[in-house]
Structure formats: C-alpha cells, structure tokens
Amino acid sequence: MRFTVAIDGPAAAGKGTIGRAVAERFGFAHLDTGLLYRAVGARMLAGERAEDAARDLRPEDLSDPDALRTPEVAQAASKVAVIPEVRAALLDFQRAFAHRVGGAVLDGRDIGTVICPRAEVKLFVTASAEVRAQRRMDEWKAKGLSADYDEVLADVKARDARDADRAAAPMVAADDALVLDTSNLGIDEAVAAAVAAVEAKRPL
Ligand code: C5P
C-alpha cells in the first residue's frame, strides 16, 4: 500500500510531533525533511558549496540530528533552501521516500505543494510566531540551555520570512490542505485532528 501524508508549516508549529505520532499510529515511515536542509546548511558552514553538498548528501550527514538542531544550523538551512539547485538535488530522495510501500509521513515546507502534490492527506500546521518562540525557549530550558526570548522571536520571524518569500517552493498551505493552528490547540487535540484526517482517507 502506498499512502502519503504531507505535513507543512513553519518552525516549532508542531509538525514533527504530529508527524511522528501519525507515523506511529498507522505504522508509516516518517521523514523530517528539514534535516536534509540542515545537513546541507551544516556542510556549507564547514566551507562547502551548498549545491555540491546537496548533490553528495550521505547517510552519515544525518546520523547526529541533535547536532543539526541548533539556531546557527537552522538559519544556514533556510539560506541554502532558497537555492533551486539544492532543492532539485534533494527532490528524488524525498519522492522515493514518499512512495515507499507501507505508507509515509513527510514534514517540511513544500511537501504538499511540490514534493507530493498528490498526497492522500495534506496538513498545514501553524501557530503564532510568539507561541512558537516560547516553545523553542521551553525546549532550550528543558535541555538546560538559556536563551533570550527577543532573539528567539527575531530568529523565528527571519526564518519564516525567508521560507515564505523565496521564489523556489515557498512555504504556503496547499489549496487542499487541512490547516491546524496549534496556537490554542493542545498537542493531543492536534494529533487527534491529524489522525482523523488520515482515517478519513485511508483505504479500509
Ligand atoms: O523544519 P526545520 O526547521 O528543521 O527546517 C530547517 C529549514 O529547512 C527551514 O527553515 C527551511 O528553510 C528549510 N526547509 C525547506 N523545505 C523543507 C524542509 C525544510 O525549505 N521541506
């Protein structure tokens, strides 16, 4: 059975949490596509051309996801993500993952619009920039790290603007996506809405 769930939206809106929960519930494979751009961004920070890094991305580049989940790498990822050659180089891998037998959940920015325009289920998960910045703050705190709210908020807004305003595959909700605003929605309710959307489309 091939069945694709496309989840898009800005950083810290809850895409990853919802994606993992849906994948676990239905036994689908899950791909956080942001990690691919982060891995390319990290190699750019290490001095490589982004286009070359994207063309030659290796499994070991993704082997330490925590090392890629830093603010510096996030900003680098959103810079390399505006380059059409980088996006093109990562396309086939994402499409192959989406079409794997057994079902797949992909989360990112352009999954429902560009990577999998025919996905069976499309969700656009969003929340206000302030709520998302506070979530990032809480995550840092839980890891024992400190952060400045105004800086985190500015980072969130800068990345939103770069992702939404770029010419290549901008972040936008697909016309047929179900929009989930998690500003005032608990994670359990958001997951329940996502699960219901999959149930409604899943072959019996
Ligand atoms: O989702 P995450 O915050 O890890 O993504 C990092 C960056 O990678 C995003 O800000 C965005 O610029 C880019 N990205 C993208 N398309 C995707 C996933 C991520 O452009 N499908």
Residues whose N, C-alpha, C, O or C-beta is under 5 A from the ligand:
A	BS01	C5P	A11 T33 G34 L35 Y37 A74 A77 S78 A81 D107 G108 R109 D110 R159 D163
